[in-house]
Amino acid sequence: MNAITLPAEYSYVLLAATSTFIVNIYHMTLTGKHRKLSGVKYPTCYASAELAEKDPKAFAFNCAQRAHANFTENLTPFLTVLAVAGLRYPVFAAAAGGAWSFFRILYARGYAANGPQGRLIGGTPASLIGASLGAMALYSSVMFVLGK
């Protein structure tokens, strides 16, 4: 078995990975703000559909909550492809990872402020970045398997 040596620039990948912690705090704060404004009490995860149709604050809370859920659904696969792609392309992976975090904040802001259509401004670039990192991770993995 061959050992994998971390590139000198891998610390940038770690910094990009850590930036997702800040994104999560942003999501928590945004969701908490909209929960308070909507009056939806814990442990209720979402306002009912009937309430959200009538109350824009409840609708905004549901959108903020869904944006946060989507972030957590995507976080594990993102961190995995970031870590793997960074083994072969650390600077590019780190830059892409930082950009992904930035666009995920735009996604959350847009979704909470403007509903599902508002998520596209951050969601589209974040998805493209994630797909690019996924392709790089796949290529890197194949090259490691082939011993290259």
GROMACS elastic network, one bead per residue, 0.5 to 0.9 nm:
[ bonds ]
;  ai    aj funct       b0    kb
    2   144     6  0.88553   500
    2   147     6  0.78834   500
    4    87     6  0.82566   500
    4   144     6  0.85637   500
    5    87     6  0.80681   500
    6     9     6  0.81269   500
    6    10     6  0.62738   500
    6    86     6  0.88108   500
    6    87     6  0.62266   500
    6    88     6  0.86979   500
    7    10     6  0.53391   500
    7    11     6  0.84944   500
    7    86     6  0.84113   500
    7    87     6  0.65986   500
    7    88     6  0.76581   500
    7    89     6  0.86887   500
    7    90     6  0.71433   500
    8    11     6  0.71528   500
    8    90     6  0.85649   500
    9    12     6  0.57977   500
    9    13     6  0.75272   500
    9    86     6  0.87453   500
    9    89     6  0.89675   500
    9    90     6  0.58224   500
    9    91     6  0.64854   500
    9    94     6  0.89718   500
   10    13     6  0.51024   500
   10    14     6  0.65915   500
   10    15     6  0.88123   500
   10    83     6  0.88831   500
   10    86     6  0.65140   500
   10    87     6  0.70651   500
   10    89     6  0.87426   500
   10    90     6  0.53582   500
   10    91     6  0.76049   500
   10    94     6  0.81077   500
   11    15     6  0.63063   500
   11    16     6  0.87339   500
   11    90     6  0.83116   500
   11    94     6  0.87246   500
   12    16     6  0.62310   500
   12    17     6  0.85775   500
   12    86     6  0.88287   500
   12    90     6  0.69931   500
   12    91     6  0.67769   500
   12    93     6  0.85307   500
   12    94     6  0.54600   500
   12    95     6  0.81600   500
   13    16     6  0.50510   500
   13    17     6  0.61472   500
   13    18     6  0.85655   500
   13    82     6  0.72125   500
   13    83     6  0.69464   500
   13    86     6  0.61226   500
   13    87     6  0.88500   500
   13    90     6  0.60626   500
   13    91     6  0.73283   500
   13    92     6  0.89330   500
   13    93     6  0.65245   500
   13    95     6  0.81165   500
   13    97     6  0.74308   500
   13    98     6  0.88478   500
   14    18     6  0.61116   500
   14    19     6  0.86522   500
   14    83     6  0.80486   500
   14    94     6  0.77599   500
   15    18     6  0.50385   500
   15    19     6  0.62921   500
   15    94     6  0.74850   500
   15    97     6  0.88766   500
   15    98     6  0.82603   500
   16    19     6  0.51198   500
   16    20     6  0.72263   500
   16    82     6  0.85137   500
   16    93     6  0.84210   500
   16    94     6  0.53793   500
   16    95     6  0.73998   500
   16    96     6  0.82629   500
   16    97     6  0.51620   500
   16    98     6  0.50448   500
   16    99     6  0.87038   500
   16   100     6  0.89411   500
   16   101     6  0.79630   500
   17    20     6  0.57594   500
   17    21     6  0.78669   500
   17    79     6  0.64623   500
   17    82     6  0.75057   500
   17    83     6  0.80748   500
   17    94     6  0.80170   500
   17    97     6  0.68292   500
   17    98     6  0.79375   500
   17   101     6  0.88417   500
   18    21     6  0.55414   500
   18    22     6  0.75076   500
   19    22     6  0.53317   500
   19    23     6  0.66043   500
   19    24     6  0.88854   500
   19    97     6  0.82964   500
   19    98     6  0.68722   500
   19   101     6  0.65786   500
   19   102     6  0.89486   500
   20    24     6  0.61585   500
   20    25     6  0.86434   500
   20    75     6  0.79675   500
   20    79     6  0.88270   500
   20    97     6  0.87119   500
   20    98     6  0.84626   500
   20   100     6  0.88438   500
   20   101     6  0.59657   500
   21    24     6  0.51013   500
   21    25     6  0.63680   500
   21    26     6  0.87013   500
   22    25     6  0.50765   500
   22    26     6  0.62220   500
   22    27     6  0.86964   500
   22   101     6  0.85292   500
   23    26     6  0.50014   500
   23    27     6  0.62841   500
   23    28     6  0.86978   500
   23    71     6  0.87720   500
   23   101     6  0.63673   500
   23   102     6  0.79973   500
   23   104     6  0.72224   500
   23   105     6  0.62945   500
   24    27     6  0.50103   500
   24    28     6  0.61701   500
   24    29     6  0.85943   500
   24    68     6  0.76707   500
   24    71     6  0.78338   500
   24    72     6  0.81287   500
   25    28     6  0.50113   500
   25    29     6  0.61087   500
   25    30     6  0.84968   500
   26    29     6  0.51716   500
   26    30     6  0.60610   500
   26    31     6  0.85094   500
   26   105     6  0.73653   500
   26   108     6  0.85397   500
   27    30     6  0.50946   500
   27    31     6  0.59747   500
   27    32     6  0.83466   500
   27    64     6  0.75273   500
   27    65     6  0.82146   500
   27    67     6  0.76804   500
   27    68     6  0.55300   500
   27    71     6  0.83663   500
   27   105     6  0.78199   500
   27   108     6  0.68538   500
   27   109     6  0.88500   500
   28    31     6  0.52305   500
   28    32     6  0.59498   500
   28    33     6  0.85144   500
   28    65     6  0.86884   500
   28    68     6  0.73447   500
   29    32     6  0.50560   500
   29    33     6  0.60727   500
   29    34     6  0.86547   500
   30    33     6  0.51795   500
   30    34     6  0.63396   500
   30    35     6  0.85734   500
   30    61     6  0.87590   500
   30    64     6  0.66154   500
   30    65     6  0.85553   500
   30    68     6  0.88629   500
   30   108     6  0.80879   500
   30   109     6  0.80632   500
   30   112     6  0.80380   500
   31    34     6  0.51870   500
   31    35     6  0.59704   500
   31    36     6  0.85855   500
   31    61     6  0.64140   500
   31    62     6  0.85197   500
   31    63     6  0.86398   500
   31    64     6  0.51561   500
   31    65     6  0.56063   500
   31    67     6  0.87528   500
   31    68     6  0.74683   500
   31   112     6  0.84517   500
   32    36     6  0.61809   500
   32    37     6  0.86180   500
   32    61     6  0.84308   500
   32    64     6  0.88115   500
   32    65     6  0.88181   500
   33    36     6  0.52824   500
   33    37     6  0.62831   500
   33    38     6  0.86659   500
   33    61     6  0.82571   500
   34    38     6  0.59468   500
   34    39     6  0.83930   500
   34    40     6  0.88267   500
   34    57     6  0.69796   500
   34    58     6  0.77190   500
   34    60     6  0.65447   500
   34    62     6  0.84006   500
   34    64     6  0.70937   500
   34    65     6  0.85955   500
   34   112     6  0.83045   500
   35    38     6  0.51927   500
   35    39     6  0.60077   500
   35    40     6  0.55921   500
   35    41     6  0.73521   500
   35    42     6  0.88867   500
   35    57     6  0.84275   500
   35    58     6  0.77328   500
   35    60     6  0.87508   500
   35    61     6  0.55573   500
   35    62     6  0.85354   500
   35    64     6  0.87811   500
   35    65     6  0.86023   500
   36    39     6  0.52412   500
   36    40     6  0.69558   500
   36    41     6  0.80222   500
   36    61     6  0.87027   500
   37    40     6  0.81841   500
   37    57     6  0.63295   500
   37    58     6  0.79562   500
   37    61     6  0.80273   500
   38    41     6  0.87478   500
   38    47     6  0.83939   500
   38    55     6  0.80363   500
   38    56     6  0.83103   500
   38    59     6  0.82779   500
   38    60     6  0.80269   500
   38    61     6  0.65052   500
   39    57     6  0.85055   500
   39    58     6  0.77527   500
   40    43     6  0.87587   500
   40    44     6  0.68036   500
   40    45     6  0.83025   500
   40    46     6  0.75256   500
   40    47     6  0.63087   500
   40    58     6  0.73896   500
   40    61     6  0.82985   500
   41    44     6  0.59853   500
   41    45     6  0.85277   500
   42    45     6  0.71971   500
   44    47     6  0.72984   500
   45    62     6  0.83608   500
   45    65     6  0.77088   500
   46    49     6  0.85691   500
   46    52     6  0.89861   500
   46    58     6  0.82926   500
   46    61     6  0.74794   500
   46    62     6  0.55473   500
   46    65     6  0.72391   500
   46    66     6  0.86599   500
   47    50     6  0.81590   500
   47    51     6  0.62412   500
   47    52     6  0.60577   500
   47    58     6  0.58739   500
   47    59     6  0.74137   500
   47    61     6  0.75127   500
   47    62     6  0.63336   500
   48    51     6  0.52360   500
   48    52     6  0.61274   500
   48    53     6  0.86133   500
   48    58     6  0.83953   500
   48    62     6  0.89079   500
   49    52     6  0.50807   500
   49    53     6  0.61268   500
   49    54     6  0.87700   500
   49    59     6  0.84191   500
   50    53     6  0.53039   500
   50    54     6  0.66057   500
   50    55     6  0.87139   500
   51    54     6  0.52652   500
   51    55     6  0.58153   500
   51    56     6  0.87964   500
   51    58     6  0.66065   500
   51    59     6  0.78337   500
   52    55     6  0.51752   500
   52    56     6  0.64728   500
   52    57     6  0.75580   500
   52    60     6  0.80751   500
   52    61     6  0.85637   500
   52    62     6  0.75415   500
   53    56     6  0.72850   500
   53    58     6  0.81664   500
   53    59     6  0.68335   500
   54    58     6  0.82058   500
   54    59     6  0.82835   500
   55    58     6  0.53173   500
   55    59     6  0.63453   500
   55    60     6  0.87489   500
   56    60     6  0.60657   500
   56    61     6  0.85457   500
   57    60     6  0.50513   500
   57    61     6  0.61942   500
   57    62     6  0.86816   500
   58    61     6  0.50090   500
   58    62     6  0.62684   500
   58    63     6  0.86812   500
   59    62     6  0.51112   500
   59    63     6  0.62837   500
   59    64     6  0.87139   500
   59   112     6  0.85700   500
   59   115     6  0.79102   500
   60    63     6  0.50243   500
   60    64     6  0.61425   500
   60    65     6  0.84854   500
   60   111     6  0.80965   500
   60   112     6  0.52434   500
   60   113     6  0.66939   500
   60   114     6  0.79630   500
   60   115     6  0.69479   500
   61    64     6  0.50990   500
   61    65     6  0.59982   500
   61    66     6  0.84584   500
   61   112     6  0.70348   500
   62    65     6  0.50392   500
   62    66     6  0.60040   500
   62    67     6  0.85199   500
   62   112     6  0.80435   500
   63    66     6  0.50647   500
   63    67     6  0.60841   500
   63    68     6  0.86158   500
   63   108     6  0.84721   500
   63   111     6  0.58147   500
   63   112     6  0.50630   500
   63   113     6  0.82473   500
   63   114     6  0.85922   500
   63   115     6  0.59833   500
   63   116     6  0.72032   500
   64    67     6  0.50967   500
   64    68     6  0.62984   500
   64    69     6  0.86866   500
   64   108     6  0.65702   500
   64   109     6  0.79804   500
   64   111     6  0.64887   500
   64   113     6  0.83815   500
   64   115     6  0.86841   500
   65    68     6  0.51665   500
   65    69     6  0.62278   500
   65    70     6  0.86308   500
   65   112     6  0.83512   500
   66    70     6  0.60294   500
   66    71     6  0.85066   500
   66   108     6  0.89710   500
   66   111     6  0.85363   500
   66   112     6  0.88968   500
   67    70     6  0.50757   500
   67    71     6  0.61939   500
   67    72     6  0.87868   500
   67   104     6  0.89940   500
   67   107     6  0.73822   500
   67   108     6  0.54796   500
   67   109     6  0.88034   500
   67   111     6  0.66048   500
   67   112     6  0.75956   500
   67   119     6  0.81341   500
   68    71     6  0.50165   500
   68    72     6  0.63435   500
   68    73     6  0.86187   500
   68   108     6  0.72403   500
   69    72     6  0.52067   500
   69    73     6  0.61484   500
   69    74     6  0.86989   500
   70    74     6  0.62551   500
   70    75     6  0.85471   500
   71    74     6  0.52412   500
   71    75     6  0.59414   500
   71   104     6  0.74655   500
   71   108     6  0.86171   500
   72    75     6  0.50495   500
   72    76     6  0.74162   500
   73    76     6  0.70658   500
   73    77     6  0.81520   500
   74    77     6  0.57805   500
   74    78     6  0.60616   500
   74    79     6  0.86844   500
   75    78     6  0.50829   500
   75    79     6  0.60632   500
   75    80     6  0.85413   500
   76    79     6  0.52489   500
   76    80     6  0.61831   500
   76    81     6  0.87899   500
   77    80     6  0.50861   500
   77    81     6  0.62981   500
   77    82     6  0.85117   500
   77   130     6  0.87920   500
   77   134     6  0.87000   500
   78    81     6  0.53696   500
   78    82     6  0.60079   500
   78    83     6  0.85494   500
   78    97     6  0.84764   500
   78   130     6  0.63946   500
   78   133     6  0.80376   500
   78   134     6  0.79903   500
   79    83     6  0.60280   500
   79    84     6  0.85841   500
   79    97     6  0.86166   500
   80    83     6  0.52645   500
   80    84     6  0.62592   500
   80    85     6  0.85353   500
   80   134     6  0.87335   500
   80   137     6  0.84892   500
   81    84     6  0.51250   500
   81    85     6  0.57833   500
   81    86     6  0.81236   500
   81    93     6  0.89480   500
   81   130     6  0.79327   500
   81   133     6  0.58415   500
   81   134     6  0.52999   500
   81   135     6  0.84581   500
   81   136     6  0.78514   500
   81   137     6  0.53396   500
   81   138     6  0.81438   500
   82    85     6  0.53182   500
   82    86     6  0.58525   500
   82    87     6  0.87653   500
   82    90     6  0.88553   500
   82    93     6  0.60924   500
   82    94     6  0.75421   500
   82    96     6  0.84139   500
   82    97     6  0.66845   500
   82   130     6  0.84754   500
   82   133     6  0.62524   500
   82   134     6  0.78110   500
   82   136     6  0.88920   500
   82   137     6  0.73652   500
   83    86     6  0.51908   500
   83    87     6  0.66997   500
   83    90     6  0.87198   500
   83    93     6  0.81919   500
   83   137     6  0.81236   500
   84    87     6  0.54524   500
   84    88     6  0.76496   500
   84    89     6  0.89374   500
   84   133     6  0.87400   500
   84   134     6  0.87890   500
   84   136     6  0.81525   500
   84   137     6  0.51529   500
   84   138     6  0.82319   500
   84   140     6  0.70655   500
   84   141     6  0.73099   500
   85    88     6  0.58451   500
   85    89     6  0.58787   500
   85    90     6  0.70491   500
   85    92     6  0.87140   500
   85    93     6  0.61025   500
   85   133     6  0.62713   500
   85   134     6  0.75452   500
   85   135     6  0.83656   500
   85   136     6  0.53027   500
   85   138     6  0.78167   500
   85   139     6  0.82211   500
   85   140     6  0.61913   500
   85   141     6  0.82349   500
   86    91     6  0.73169   500
   86    92     6  0.76404   500
   86    93     6  0.51607   500
   86    94     6  0.69762   500
   86   133     6  0.88806   500
   86   136     6  0.86850   500
   86   137     6  0.79005   500
   86   140     6  0.88585   500
   87    90     6  0.59755   500
   87    93     6  0.87931   500
   87   137     6  0.86086   500
   87   140     6  0.76264   500
   88    93     6  0.88231   500
   88   136     6  0.85227   500
   88   137     6  0.84940   500
   88   140     6  0.62274   500
   89    92     6  0.56608   500
   89    93     6  0.58801   500
   89    94     6  0.84338   500
   89   136     6  0.80829   500
   89   140     6  0.85559   500
   90    93     6  0.51093   500
   90    94     6  0.58886   500
   90    95     6  0.85063   500
   91    94     6  0.51485   500
   91    95     6  0.61659   500
   91    96     6  0.85248   500
   92    95     6  0.51607   500
   92    96     6  0.60521   500
   92    97     6  0.84318   500
   93    96     6  0.50422   500
   93    97     6  0.59325   500
   93    98     6  0.85915   500
   93   133     6  0.67972   500
   93   136     6  0.85393   500
   94    98     6  0.61764   500
   94    99     6  0.85439   500
   95    98     6  0.51940   500
   95    99     6  0.61893   500
   95   100     6  0.85658   500
   96    99     6  0.50338   500
   96   100     6  0.60280   500
   96   101     6  0.86886   500
   96   129     6  0.62965   500
   96   130     6  0.82146   500
   96   132     6  0.86132   500
   96   133     6  0.75185   500
   97   101     6  0.63672   500
   97   102     6  0.87286   500
   97   129     6  0.79280   500
   97   130     6  0.83645   500
   97   133     6  0.84285   500
   98   101     6  0.52049   500
   98   102     6  0.63466   500
   98   103     6  0.87659   500
   99   102     6  0.50091   500
   99   103     6  0.61666   500
   99   104     6  0.85193   500
   99   125     6  0.87289   500
   99   126     6  0.76432   500
   99   129     6  0.78603   500
  100   103     6  0.51894   500
  100   104     6  0.60707   500
  100   105     6  0.87514   500
  100   122     6  0.87784   500
  100   125     6  0.76411   500
  100   126     6  0.50153   500
  100   127     6  0.82111   500
  100   129     6  0.63412   500
  100   130     6  0.72952   500
  101   104     6  0.50567   500
  101   105     6  0.64689   500
  101   106     6  0.88731   500
  101   126     6  0.78902   500
  102   105     6  0.53357   500
  102   106     6  0.66110   500
  102   107     6  0.87750   500
  102   122     6  0.81183   500
  102   126     6  0.84622   500
  103   107     6  0.60469   500
  103   108     6  0.86475   500
  103   121     6  0.79435   500
  103   123     6  0.67330   500
  103   124     6  0.85440   500
  103   125     6  0.66926   500
  103   126     6  0.55794   500
  104   108     6  0.62396   500
  104   109     6  0.86420   500
  104   122     6  0.58489   500
  104   123     6  0.66315   500
  104   125     6  0.89344   500
  104   126     6  0.64357   500
  105   108     6  0.51303   500
  105   109     6  0.62001   500
  105   110     6  0.84786   500
  105   122     6  0.72493   500
  106   109     6  0.51201   500
  106   110     6  0.58968   500
  106   111     6  0.83492   500
  106   118     6  0.89971   500
  106   119     6  0.75511   500
  106   120     6  0.89275   500
  106   121     6  0.68481   500
  106   123     6  0.77966   500
  107   110     6  0.52507   500
  107   111     6  0.59752   500
  107   112     6  0.85338   500
  107   118     6  0.72966   500
  107   120     6  0.67262   500
  107   121     6  0.64293   500
  107   123     6  0.52598   500
  107   124     6  0.86811   500
  107   126     6  0.84241   500
  108   111     6  0.52100   500
  108   112     6  0.60963   500
  108   113     6  0.84531   500
  108   118     6  0.85904   500
  108   119     6  0.66904   500
  108   122     6  0.78290   500
  108   123     6  0.87128   500
  109   112     6  0.53723   500
  109   113     6  0.60258   500
  109   114     6  0.83252   500
  109   118     6  0.79045   500
  109   119     6  0.76675   500
  109   122     6  0.86934   500
  110   113     6  0.52064   500
  110   114     6  0.56578   500
  110   115     6  0.71719   500
  110   116     6  0.81943   500
  110   117     6  0.79076   500
  110   120     6  0.76589   500
  110   121     6  0.71078   500
  110   122     6  0.74850   500
  111   114     6  0.54437   500
  111   116     6  0.55222   500
  111   117     6  0.70019   500
  111   120     6  0.80782   500
  112   115     6  0.58622   500
  112   116     6  0.82941   500
  112   118     6  0.76155   500
  112   119     6  0.81353   500
  113   118     6  0.69540   500
  114   117     6  0.64993   500
  114   119     6  0.77586   500
  115   118     6  0.54121   500
  115   119     6  0.71355   500
  116   119     6  0.55896   500
  116   120     6  0.77048   500
  117   120     6  0.59486   500
  117   121     6  0.84439   500
  118   121     6  0.65092   500
  118   122     6  0.83459   500
  118   123     6  0.89925   500
  119   122     6  0.59630   500
  119   123     6  0.56183   500
  119   124     6  0.81999   500
  120   124     6  0.54373   500
  120   125     6  0.83277   500
  121   124     6  0.62570   500
  121   125     6  0.74115   500
  122   125     6  0.58560   500
  122   126     6  0.61763   500
  122   127     6  0.86491   500
  123   126     6  0.50914   500
  123   127     6  0.59720   500
  123   128     6  0.85978   500
  124   127     6  0.52094   500
  124   128     6  0.63313   500
  124   129     6  0.86995   500
  125   128     6  0.50590   500
  125   129     6  0.61046   500
  125   130     6  0.85212   500
  126   129     6  0.50797   500
  126   130     6  0.60636   500
  126   131     6  0.85665   500
  127   130     6  0.50343   500
  127   131     6  0.61191   500
  127   132     6  0.85608   500
  128   131     6  0.51119   500
  128   132     6  0.61526   500
  128   133     6  0.86377   500
  129   132     6  0.50534   500
  129   133     6  0.61878   500
  129   134     6  0.84980   500
  130   133     6  0.51326   500
  130   134     6  0.60540   500
  130   135     6  0.86646   500
  131   135     6  0.62134   500
  131   136     6  0.86126   500
  132   135     6  0.51551   500
  132   136     6  0.62370   500
  132   137     6  0.85570   500
  133   137     6  0.59840   500
  133   138     6  0.85061   500
  134   137     6  0.50125   500
  134   138     6  0.61194   500
  134   139     6  0.85881   500
  135   138     6  0.50897   500
  135   139     6  0.61630   500
  135   140     6  0.84934   500
  136   139     6  0.51082   500
  136   140     6  0.59759   500
  136   141     6  0.84618   500
  137   141     6  0.59871   500
  137   142     6  0.85554   500
  138   141     6  0.51071   500
  138   142     6  0.62169   500
  138   143     6  0.86246   500
  139   142     6  0.51903   500
  139   143     6  0.61934   500
  139   144     6  0.86538   500
  140   143     6  0.51135   500
  140   144     6  0.61915   500
  140   145     6  0.86616   500
  141   144     6  0.50759   500
  141   145     6  0.62036   500
  141   146     6  0.86142   500
  142   145     6  0.50365   500
  142   146     6  0.61695   500
  142   147     6  0.85677   500
  142   148     6  0.86039   500
  143   146     6  0.50062   500
  143   147     6  0.61139   500
  143   148     6  0.50089   500
  144   148     6  0.56549   500
  145   148     6  0.76062   500
